[in-house]
Amino acid sequence: RWFPSSKRCCGCGTVKAELSLSERIYHCQSCGLVLDRDLNAAINLAGWAHPAVTASAAET
């Protein structure tokens, strides 16, 4: 299942219509958040992880 981890603001959840690969810094027009594109995606993916996956990882 596709998830817009790079295009979604980890601060407010707004999804950009377009984000080129050459844009390395994420700028959110809605809330003003500015951070590294990959860090934004990583934060989004960490929050999106399925609860069963995070629960089994915590048990090991």
C-alpha positions in Angstrom: 0.0 0.0 0.0 1.4 3.4 -1.0 2.0 6.1 1.6 3.2 9.6 0.8 6.0 9.7 3.4 8.1 12.3 1.6 5.2 14.5 0.5 3.3 14.5 3.8 4.2 17.1 6.5 5.1 15.3 9.7 4.0 18.3 11.6 0.5 19.0 10.3 -0.2 16.2 7.9 -0.6 18.3 4.8 0.3 16.4 1.6 2.1 18.3 -1.2 0.7 17.7 -4.7 4.3 17.7 -6.1 7.8 17.2 -4.6 10.7 16.7 -7.0 13.6 14.5 -6.1 15.9 17.5 -6.3 14.1 19.2 -3.4 16.2 18.0 -0.4 14.6 20.3 2.1 10.9 20.0 2.9 9.0 23.3 3.3 5.4 23.0 4.5 3.3 25.9 3.2 0.6 25.2 5.8 2.4 25.2 9.1 5.9 26.5 8.1 7.8 23.4 9.0 11.3 23.2 7.4 13.5 20.1 7.7 15.5 17.6 5.7 13.2 15.7 3.3 14.5 12.3 4.4 14.0 13.1 8.1 10.4 14.2 7.3 9.8 10.9 5.5 11.4 8.9 8.4 9.2 10.5 11.0 6.1 9.9 8.9 7.0 6.2 8.4 7.7 5.7 12.1 4.3 7.1 12.9 2.6 5.0 10.2 4.1 1.6 11.3 1.5 -1.0 11.9 0.9 -1.5 15.7 1.5 -5.2 15.4 4.9 -4.6 13.9 5.9 -2.1 16.6 4.6 -4.5 19.3 6.6 -7.5 18.1 9.7 -5.3 17.8 9.3 -4.2 21.4 9.1 -7.8 22.6 12.5 -8.8 21.1 
